[in-house]
Amino acid sequence: MHLGRRAFLSASAAAAGASLLGGFGASFAASADPSPIKLPAPIGRAERLARLAGARALMKRHGIGAILIEPGASLDYYTGVQWWRSERLTAVVIPAQGDPIIVTPFFEKPSVEESLGIPAEVRVWQEHEEPLKLVADFLSERGLAGQPVGFEETNRYFILDRLRQQLPAVAIVSANPVVRAMRMLKSPAELALMQAAADINVAALRSIHPRIREGMTPGDIDGLYVAAITAQRATTEGGLVLLGEASAYPHGSGKPQHVRRGEVVLLDCVCEVHGYQADNSRSFVFGARPTPQQRKVWTQMRRGQEIAMAAAKVGAPAGSVDDAVRRTYESWGYGPGYKLPGTSHRTGHGIGMEVHEPVNLVHGETTPLAPGMCFSNEPGIYFPGKFGIRLEDCFHMTAAGPKWFTVPPPSIDNPFG
């Protein structure tokens, strides 16, 4: 589970990390750090060319003439270009035949070309010009003006609207049969990057655990985490740190929080290696023996992860994993459904180049599980006003069934393994 840039940290990760250099961070620097984890090579040209070939084949199969992709993970996936969205359009247009084009402002061309990892013409527009005319002209040149154009779900409306001004008869269709279908199934190179990110993430969490002290704030702990990730040459936007009662609310609370003896500390942290994500959560009781209720809930939640793994069979609907966990939880007196105490969110989400990707392990999701799909496994249990326990580990589907990226910890007495 992840929020992107965290809303409830007491300080930004960068500021917390800087402030800790003279405080808790000094003990971090002096302590034994985890051994460096080897990073696989980034995705290369050959793999991106194979992705383009796969996209063309799927476009032909589904009757799509071209797909238009805005900045974000999918633009990086196909082209290597890492860009941001603004009112100035930068996009790739991938036709069902031939090389793509990149449309970008004139003054951005050198920057875009720096990371371009495929053969593609870069067509530029000036500030007073209409960038969608470049797209329309390209489609006309390739004889695609009368064929459907695929849009990602997140493409902004103004692009569709202004393309229709250039090509009134254009049919806009979902690009999901191409982009989503491809990105859901990770290649061996993608899985290797995700494995490295996962190894780094759990090593960082394990290393900061003994450095947590009574009275620390979420920002203090997050600073330790950021330092640990940076030391491994990975990147992060910081973690979600939930202390005491805040652990009962999956995405936390804006109220002031401090580490206190006998209370739950919940860490939910994400890091990235060459564009691929890891997402892990750990929960433990600080400075005291767990109460019987804390121990029981931790053990039940850990059992929930195993129930999910047992249900994650190739060909099974993704939603059946969530159903299996929820049935057991209800037999233990939680719920029913999303009612609390119990699990107020899905069992897991897809993960890859984005922390949350389709599809989800959620009731009603019919997409069959297939080798190469990657998910989080995090059926947390929450008691509003008291505490919550969430353990989160990710896995990928193989022909033989699910395989952990990181193995969950064995017990509340050994919460980091």
SULHU-V521680 format. One record per run of one state. SS is the DSSP state (@ for helix, = for strand, . for the rest). FROM is the first residue (numbers start at 1). LEN is the number of residues. Records with the same first field share a line. If there is no record, write none. Layout:
# SULHU-V521680
SS: FROM-LEN / FROM-LEN
This chain:
# SULHU-V521680
.: 1-12 / 21-3 / 31-14 / 63-1 / 71-2 / 80-11 / 96-4 / 116-4 / 126-5 / 142-6 / 152-5 / 167-5 / 175-4 / 184-4 / 210-8 / 232-3 / 236-3 / 249-15 / 274-2 / 286-6 / 312-5 / 318-1 / 332-10 / 343-5 / 351-6 / 362-6 / 369-5 / 378-3 / 384-3 / 390-2 / 399-2 / 405-6 / 412-2 / 415-3
@: 13-8 / 24-7 / 45-18 / 73-7 / 106-10 / 131-11 / 157-10 / 179-5 / 188-22 / 218-14 / 244-5 / 292-20 / 319-13
=: 64-7 / 91-5 / 100-6 / 120-6 / 148-4 / 172-3 / 235-1 / 239-5 / 264-10 / 276-10 / 317-1 / 342-1 / 348-3 / 357-5 / 368-1 / 374-4 / 381-3 / 387-3 / 392-7 / 401-4 / 411-1 / 414-1
